[in-house]
Amino acid sequence: MKSFAVKIKKVKSIIFSTVFLCSSIHLVAQTLAPVPPMGWMSWNFFAENINENDIREIADAMVNTGMKDAGYRYIFIDDAWQGGRDNKNNIIADPRKFPSGIKALADYVHGKGLKLGIYSDAAQLTCGGYTASFEFEKQDAGTFASWGIDYLKYDYCGAPEDSTTAKLRYKTMADALRNSGREIVFGICEWGQRYPWLWASSAGGQLWRMSGDIRDKWKNISVNEVAVFQGGYGILDMIDDNAVLSNYARPGRWNDMDMLIAGLYGKKGPSGDLGGIGCTETQYQTQMSMWCMMASPLAASNDIRNMNEATKRILLNKDVIAIDQDVLGKQAELKIKSDSWYVFLKPLSNGDYALSILNKTGSPRNFKINFNDINLQGSYEIYDLWAHVKKGRGNKWQGNVLGHETKVFRLKRSGKN
């Protein structure tokens, strides 16, 4: 009987420890990314041609353009910063690109009130063929922490395709980051092929890419209604894929729809590959609208040092950004789906709702929606977040929507019908 009681005590201890560990991981996730991270990422504009002077200029521009005030706080250095390992196997930055070192750069970025992100891969080499972190997770996490890194994007090029290995490799790095002595947000980037929304949070990630890389285009081309997929997603493709994943997003757990492409205008390079011929400003605005509705991390990838007014208007719309950064942490649900339009609804922390109406067609259309059809009862004040004007009060909306445009409204419950 004593032996049985001891066994029961051990089982209870194991259960308690497991629950405590899971709760701790969830609390860490919420602490690190209670709202979707916002910032600027180097890859689409600079590709491999990145250096410390560029990053310093971007940090200055984040402040001078109002990006920081709008909520963009991270500067994410993507692939090609690495310079190999030293004689103690510590990962080092390329001394030609970063002669002052990453620590000095992080200090500069932090001095602007911003945060610095960096990139690695769960294999021996990164996607670009540079030094990666497999089997050096603990050492690299410690190095990143000593430099003052705040975020790690962890890619999966060169790693085994099976899900079991992916889960193990991501958890290994997540554990190393958690034990590094510094809070570092962990972005999992295995392109959605192993359904990371089902496991990435328990593996230690705060966000995960839910699809392949985005290109500077509206959607994948098709021939006779058969998609010709070449590896790069367009804006509408991302929206379609993420529309079914709303139940998996919450504070500290985000479906990452990849970089914002506003302001690239078909620039040659990564975003211009695989049909990335550029988008209209209406299409760029739709991307911003839907990334915010879907609570995606927001990573601008254009040259923010030289933005035109249209790009600034899109990236700096604080009313729309507030939808993305709402602390309730809900991803919008697809309420109406047809060949011509999508309607998404997102509850907000103060009891308001965000409503988006996306015209999938390339031509202007007149749309009418009764709020009762999307389970909203009563009367609402309707505020247009792009026009920045009130559109009346009631339980319905009707109006024109341009081809590929997305209207976004904030609905506040009104006492009058």
C-alpha positions in Angstrom: 0.0 0.0 0.0 2.9 2.4 0.8 4.5 1.6 -2.5 1.2 2.3 -4.3 0.8 5.7 -2.4 4.4 6.6 -3.4 3.6 5.9 -7.1 0.4 8.0 -6.9 2.4 10.8 -5.4 5.0 10.6 -8.2 2.2 10.6 -10.9 0.6 13.6 -9.3 4.0 15.3 -9.3 4.6 14.5 -13.0 1.1 15.8 -13.9 1.7 19.0 -11.9 5.1 19.5 -13.5 3.7 19.0 -17.0 0.8 21.4 -16.4 3.2 24.0 -14.8 5.6 23.7 -17.8 2.8 24.1 -20.3 1.4 27.0 -18.4 4.8 28.6 -18.2 5.4 28.2 -21.9 2.0 29.9 -22.6 2.8 32.7 -20.2 6.1 33.3 -21.8 4.4 33.4 -25.2 1.9 36.0 -23.9 4.7 38.0 -22.3 6.9 38.1 -25.4 4.2 38.7 -28.0 0.9 39.8 -26.5 0.1 41.5 -29.8 1.5 40.8 -33.2 5.1 42.1 -33.6 5.5 45.0 -35.9 8.6 46.2 -37.7 10.7 46.2 -40.9 12.4 43.2 -42.5 15.5 43.5 -44.7 15.0 40.6 -47.2 12.7 41.9 -49.9 14.6 45.2 -50.4 18.2 44.3 -49.6 18.3 40.5 -50.1 21.9 39.5 -49.3 23.3 43.0 -49.7 22.8 44.1 -46.1 25.3 45.9 -43.9 25.4 47.9 -40.6 25.1 51.3 -42.3 21.9 50.3 -44.0 20.4 49.1 -40.6 21.4 52.3 -38.9 19.8 54.3 -41.6 16.6 52.2 -41.4 16.6 52.7 -37.6 16.8 56.5 -38.2 14.0 56.3 -40.8 11.8 54.3 -38.4 11.9 57.2 -36.1 11.9 60.1 -38.6 9.0 58.8 -40.8 6.7 58.1 -37.9 7.0 54.3 -38.2 8.0 53.9 -34.6 5.2 56.1 -33.3 2.7 54.0 -35.4 3.9 50.9 -33.6 6.7 49.5 -35.8 9.4 48.6 -33.2 11.4 45.7 -34.6 14.2 45.8 -37.3 14.5 42.3 -38.5 17.9 41.4 -40.1 17.2 38.4 -42.5 19.7 36.0 -44.0 23.3 36.8 -45.1 24.6 38.6 -42.0 26.7 35.7 -40.9 30.5 35.4 -41.2 31.0 31.8 -40.0 32.3 30.8 -36.6 35.4 31.7 -34.6 37.9 29.3 -33.1 35.5 28.6 -30.2 32.6 27.9 -32.6 30.9 31.1 -31.7 28.8 32.4 -34.6 30.1 35.7 -35.9 28.8 38.4 -38.2 30.5 39.1 -41.6 33.2 41.6 -40.7 32.9 43.3 -44.0 29.2 43.9 -43.7 29.2 44.5 -39.9 32.6 45.7 -38.9 31.4 47.1 -35.6 29.7 43.9 -34.7 26.1 43.1 -33.9 26.3 44.1 -30.3 27.2 47.7 -31.3 24.4 47.7 -33.8 21.9 46.4 -31.3 22.9 49.2 -28.9 22.3 51.8 -31.7 18.9 50.3 -32.5 18.0 50.1 -28.8 19.1 53.7 -28.4 16.3 54.7 -30.9 13.7 53.0 -28.7 13.6 50.0 -31.2 14.3 46.3 -31.1 16.6 44.1 -33.2 15.8 40.8 -34.8 18.1 38.3 -36.4 17.9 35.2 -38.6 19.1 31.6 -38.5 18.1 28.2 -39.7 17.4 24.7 -38.2 20.1 23.1 -40.3 23.9 23.4 -40.9 23.4 26.2 -43.5 20.7 28.8 -44.1 18.6 29.2 -47.3 21.3 31.5 -48.7 24.1 29.0 -47.8 25.4 30.8 -44.7 26.3 29.5 -41.3 23.2 28.2 -39.4 22.5 26.9 -35.9 21.7 23.2 -36.0 23.7 21.5 -33.1 24.8 24.9 -31.9 21.4 26.0 -30.6 22.5 26.7 -27.0 25.7 28.4 -28.0 24.0 30.6 -30.6 21.1 31.5 -28.3 23.6 32.6 -25.7 25.5 34.7 -28.4 22.3 36.3 -29.6 21.3 37.2 -26.0 24.8 38.7 -25.3 24.4 40.9 -28.4 21.0 42.1 -27.2 18.9 40.4 -29.8 15.1 40.7 -29.2 13.7 38.3 -31.9 14.9 35.3 -33.9 13.4 34.2 -37.2 14.3 30.6 -37.6 14.1 29.1 -41.1 14.0 25.5 -42.2 16.0 25.2 -45.4 18.2 22.1 -45.6 16.4 20.3 -42.8 14.5 17.0 -43.0 11.0 17.3 -44.3 9.2 15.2 -41.7 7.2 16.9 -38.9 8.8 15.0 -36.0 12.2 16.4 -36.8 10.9 19.9 -37.3 9.1 19.9 -33.9 12.2 18.7 -32.2 14.6 21.2 -33.9 12.3 24.1 -33.2 11.8 23.1 -29.6 15.5 22.7 -29.1 16.1 26.3 -30.2 13.1 27.6 -28.2 14.4 26.0 -25.1 17.8 27.5 -25.7 16.3 31.0 -26.2 14.3 30.6 -23.1 17.4 29.7 -21.1 19.6 32.3 -22.6 19.0 34.9 -20.0 17.2 37.3 -22.3 13.6 37.5 -23.6 13.8 36.7 -27.3 10.6 36.4 -29.5 10.8 33.2 -31.5 9.4 33.2 -35.1 9.0 29.8 -36.6 9.4 29.7 -40.4 8.8 26.3 -42.0 6.3 27.7 -44.5 3.2 26.0 -43.2 4.1 22.6 -44.7 3.9 20.7 -41.4 0.8 22.6 -40.1 2.6 24.6 -37.5 -0.6 26.1 -36.1 -1.2 22.7 -34.5 2.2 22.5 -32.7 4.4 25.6 -33.0 3.2 27.2 -29.8 3.8 24.1 -27.7 7.3 23.9 -29.3 8.0 27.4 -28.0 7.1 29.7 -30.9 5.2 32.9 -30.5 4.4 33.1 -34.2 4.7 30.9 -37.2 4.6 31.3 -41.0 1.5 29.7 -42.2 2.4 29.5 -45.9 5.3 30.0 -48.4 7.0 33.2 -49.2 5.0 36.1 -50.4 5.8 37.8 -53.7 5.0 41.3 -55.0 1.7 40.2 -56.8 -2.0 40.0 -56.3 -2.3 36.2 -56.8 -0.8 33.2 -58.4 -1.4 32.9 -62.1 -3.8 30.3 -63.5 -4.4 28.7 -66.8 -7.9 27.4 -67.5 -8.6 27.7 -63.8 -5.7 25.4 -62.9 -3.2 27.2 -60.6 0.3 27.4 -61.8 2.2 27.5 -58.5 5.8 28.4 -58.7 6.7 28.8 -55.1 5.5 32.4 -54.4 2.2 33.5 -53.0 0.3 36.6 -53.8 -1.8 38.7 -51.5 -5.1 36.9 -52.2 -3.4 33.5 -51.8 -2.3 34.3 -48.3 -5.8 35.5 -47.4 -7.3 32.3 -48.7 -4.9 30.1 -46.8 -5.2 32.0 -43.5 -9.0 32.3 -43.7 -9.4 28.8 -42.2 -6.9 29.3 -39.4 -8.7 31.9 -37.2 -9.1 29.5 -34.3 -5.4 29.1 -33.8 -4.5 32.8 -33.3 -4.5 34.4 -29.8 -2.1 36.5 -27.7 1.3 35.1 -28.0 0.2 32.7 -30.8 0.1 34.3 -34.3 -0.4 33.1 -37.8 2.4 35.0 -39.7 1.3 35.9 -43.3 4.9 37.1 -44.2 6.1 40.5 -45.1 4.1 43.6 -46.2 5.0 44.4 -49.8 3.6 48.0 -50.0 6.0 50.3 -51.7 8.0 47.7 -53.6 6.3 48.3 -56.9 7.8 45.3 -58.7 11.3 45.8 -57.5 13.8 43.2 -58.8 14.9 40.8 -56.2 13.3 38.2 -53.8 9.8 39.8 -54.0 10.0 40.2 -57.7 10.7 36.5 -58.4 8.1 34.0 -59.5 5.7 36.5 -61.1 6.2 39.3 -58.6 5.6 42.1 -61.1 4.2 44.6 -58.5 0.8 45.6 -57.3 -1.5 48.6 -57.5 -1.8 50.8 -54.5 -5.3 49.5 -54.0 -4.0 46.0 -53.8 -1.3 47.1 -51.3 -4.0 48.7 -49.2 -5.9 45.5 -49.2 -2.9 43.6 -48.0 -2.5 46.0 -45.1 -6.2 45.8 -44.4 -6.4 42.0 -44.3 -3.1 41.5 -42.5 -4.5 43.7 -39.7 -7.9 42.0 -39.7 -6.2 38.6 -39.5 -3.9 39.7 -36.6 -0.8 38.9 -38.6 2.6 40.3 -37.6 3.4 43.4 -39.7 6.8 43.6 -41.3 7.3 46.3 -43.9 9.9 45.4 -46.5 10.2 48.5 -48.7 12.8 51.2 -48.5 11.3 53.2 -45.7 14.0 55.8 -46.2 12.4 56.9 -49.4 8.6 56.4 -49.3 6.0 58.1 -51.4 2.9 59.5 -49.9 0.7 56.6 -51.0 3.0 54.1 -49.2 3.1 56.2 -46.1 -0.7 56.4 -46.1 -1.0 52.6 -46.2 1.7 51.7 -43.7 1.0 54.5 -41.2 -2.8 54.2 -40.9 -3.1 54.1 -37.1 -6.9 53.3 -37.2 -6.2 50.1 -39.2 -3.0 49.3 -37.2 -5.2 49.5 -34.0 -7.2 46.6 -35.4 -4.1 44.5 -35.7 -2.8 45.5 -32.3 -6.0 45.0 -30.4 -5.3 43.3 -27.1 -8.1 40.8 -27.4 -6.0 39.1 -30.0 -8.7 37.6 -32.2 -8.2 36.8 -35.8 -11.0 37.8 -38.1 -13.4 35.1 -39.2 -14.6 34.7 -42.7 -18.4 35.2 -42.6 -19.3 35.5 -46.2 -17.5 33.9 -49.1 -18.4 34.1 -52.8 -16.7 34.3 -56.1 -16.8 38.1 -56.0 -16.4 39.1 -52.4 -15.3 38.1 -48.9 -16.7 39.5 -45.6 -14.6 39.2 -42.4 -15.6 40.1 -38.9 -13.2 40.6 -35.9 -14.3 41.3 -32.3 -12.3 43.9 -30.5 -11.4 44.4 -26.8 -13.7 47.3 -26.1 -16.8 45.6 -27.5 -16.5 47.1 -31.0 -16.1 45.0 -34.2 -13.9 45.4 -37.2 -15.7 44.6 -40.5 -13.9 44.1 -43.8 -15.4 43.8 -47.3 -13.0 42.6 -50.0 -13.9 42.8 -53.7 -12.1 39.9 -55.3 -13.0 41.0 -58.8 -11.0 43.4 -60.9 -13.9 45.7 -61.4 -15.9 48.1 -59.2 -18.9 46.5 -57.6 -21.8 47.7 -55.4 -22.2 45.6 -52.3 -24.9 45.5 -49.7 -24.6 43.7 -46.4 -27.1 43.3 -43.6 -25.4 42.9 -40.3 -27.9 40.3 -39.2 -26.5 38.0 -41.9 -23.2 37.9 -40.0 -24.8 37.5 -36.6 -24.6 41.1 -35.5 -27.8 42.2 -33.8 -28.8 45.8 -33.2 -27.6 49.1 -34.6 -24.0 50.3 -35.0 -22.1 53.5 -35.7 -20.1 52.8 -38.8 -16.6 54.3 -39.1 -14.6 54.0 -42.3 -11.0 53.3 -41.3 -9.5 54.4 -44.7 -11.6 57.4 -45.4 -11.5 58.3 -41.7 -15.1 59.4 -41.7 -18.4 58.1 -40.1 -20.7 56.3 -42.6 -23.8 56.7 -40.6 -25.6 54.4 -38.1 -27.7 51.3 -38.6 -27.6 47.5 -39.1 -26.6 47.5 -42.8 -24.1 49.0 -45.2 -24.2 49.5 -49.0 -21.7 51.1 -51.2 -19.2 50.8 -54.1 -16.0 48.9 -53.6 -13.2 49.2 -56.2 -11.7 46.1 -57.9 -9.4 44.3 -55.4 -10.2 47.0 -52.8 -11.0 46.1 -49.2 -13.2 48.4 -47.1 -12.6 48.3 -43.4 -15.1 49.6 -40.9 -15.1 49.9 -37.1 -18.6 49.2 -35.7 -19.6 50.6 -32.4 -22.9 49.5 -30.9 -25.5 52.3 -30.9 -28.6 52.6 -28.8 -30.6 53.8 -31.8 -31.9 51.8 -34.7 
